[in-house]
Amino acid sequence: MNFVKRNVKRVAIDAAGYLLIVAALLTGWLPGPGGIPLALAGLGLLSINNKWAKDLRDWLLRNSSRLADILFPNVAWIEWGYDIIVVLLLILTGVMEARHAAVWQMTLGVLAFLIALLIALMNRDRLKRIRNR
């Protein structure tokens, strides 16, 4: 009986992990933090019982800061370029939300706002400065 209980628990945890990853793929295009947190949660559940998922999770944790350093280097013209992109995305957000003619336009406006917020926080180490305060 213990063998059955342990395997049912393992299958349930793996099924929940795969379901979360599928949900991440289905909701990733929607505005808001749907895709990435769901994928990470699914990977976390899968890493309980699967070595490949644990190795992938550990690799992502080790190398995620390098990705931010590659995307947001401390080069003045790149930092200014990102700031210009943020301003343009915020203008696009304002135009889309002011017109609100169709649902897809409002969705695009919200998505542009979230992307602008992410770029603004990651550029010039603003997120690190906010965390230090």
Secondary structure, DSSP 8 states (H G I E B T S, - for coil): -HHHHHHHHHHHHHHHHHHHHHHHHHHTTSSSS-HHHHHHHHHHHHHHH-HHHHHHHHHHHHHHHHHHHHHS-S-HHHHHHHHHHHHHHHHHHHHHHHH--SHHHHHHHHHHHHHHHHHHHHGGGHHHHHHH-
